[in-house]
Amino acid sequence: MMHPGSGPSDRDNDILFPPIRTAVLARHVAVCSFDKRGVGASGGDWTRAGIPTQAQDLLAGLDAARSALAAQGHEPPAGLFGHSQGGWVVLEAAASADVRFVITNSGPAVSPAEQELHSTRMRLGAAGWSAADAEDALTLLGQIFTLAGTGHSLAEAAALRQARDDLVTRMVRNSVFVPDDPDLWAYAGLIFPHDPSRALQALRVPLLALLGQVDDVVPVDRSASMFRALVSPDLLDVRIVEGGDHRLQRPGSEEFVPGYLDTVADFAAARFATPPTPRNR
């Protein structure tokens, strides 16, 4: 079962998922993915779904897939694959799903707020901001994110923004995410406080955590450290993929780094080839 990344992502995560599905299907492993709320053929609104709610959507999709297969006389085991924000989702879903494995594809092991601040730091650095100006912007952005994540109103954030209007305007010009309307403010409040540590500590199935060496969206080294600190070593396979960007592709290309597709497909196939090992934890 595949879950896409952030925003209004469809079942294909634009063009990312089809080649991954093809590689997995070639190992005789069935694949299911779906449009997020309010996208494609799905009703609802993706801005109203935090990580736990998205995990419930994923579990509903998994149940539907299992029911469809059961009607044809099949009851195969399942696994979860989540890209980017979907990494948080599949980890959350794994706590209550009967699955053999989890794969996080550029999925951070830190909170969404920390990930967004890291991404912003990288973006501002690439845009030529001085270290002092970037830290000033990140301090302000962190304050705004904290307000969103602790239930404060958009009006309170607006007052903070207005006091630093020049800085905010400059950030927005550099494509920094500064929630400034009710829908995005509510969404930020749902997403930013999520803490993946509980789900990581509770994980009871093998986890393949793939991180791109040159990913400028996710704090790669810190995420790898958190995975290693929180997940039982006998369940964890964390790999920092040389030359891989946020999509595990070559930067500026739609070509996956060598071996990536085989890594994903082989890991999934191997988990289905042998029965799970009982764990008493």
C-alpha positions, 0 to 999 in steps of 0.5 A: 500500500503506497501513500503519497507526499504532502499537498494535493497528491494523487495516487501517482504522486504526480510521476513518482510512483508509476516506475516504483509500482512497475518495479514492485509488480515485476517481483509479483507483488501487488500494489495499491495507491489512492488519491488523497482527500479532495484530489482526483476521484476522492472527496473531502479536503486534504487541508483538513487531514493531519498525520493521524487522519491520513493514517486512518485513510490509508488503513481504510484503503488497505481494508478496501484492497484486502476486501477486493482481493478476498472476494477473488479468493486471495488473502495476501500479506501487506506492507506500507510505503510512504514518500516524504510526508507519507513516511510519517503517515505509514509509521503512524498506520503501522501501529494498528495495521497487520503488515509485514514491513514499512518503507519510508522514502525520504520520510523524516524522523523529526517533526514536520515543523523541524523538517520545514525549518530545515528545508527553509534553511537550505532554501535561503542558503541556496538563494544567497541569504547571509547566515545572520538574515537566514537565522533571523527568518528561521527564528520568526518562522519557528515562532509562527509554527509554534503558534499554529501548533499550539492552537493560537489564532491566525490573528495572533500570527498576523500581528507577529508577521506585521511587526516583521513585514519586510522579512516576511515579504522577503521570505515569501518571495523566496517560496518560504511556506508562511501560512497566511490564510485560514485554511493553511493556518488550520492545516499547519496546526494539524501537521506541525505538532506531529511527533513521529518518535512514539510510532518509531519506538512502537514499530514491530515490523521491519523498516527500510528507511531510505534517505537521499544523500543530497536531499535538501528537504529532509534533515538527512543526518539527523533523521538517520540518527533518530531512526537508529536511536528509536527503532530496534536495531534488528528491525531497522535498515536505514540507508543514505543513498549516494547522489539521491535527492528528495525523490531518490533521483539524480538532482535535476533529473527524473532518473532514479539513482542506480539500484534504487528501484531494485532496493525497494522491490527486493525489500518488499518481495523478501518480506513476503517470501518468508513468514514473519518472526513472532516478537514478544515486546 
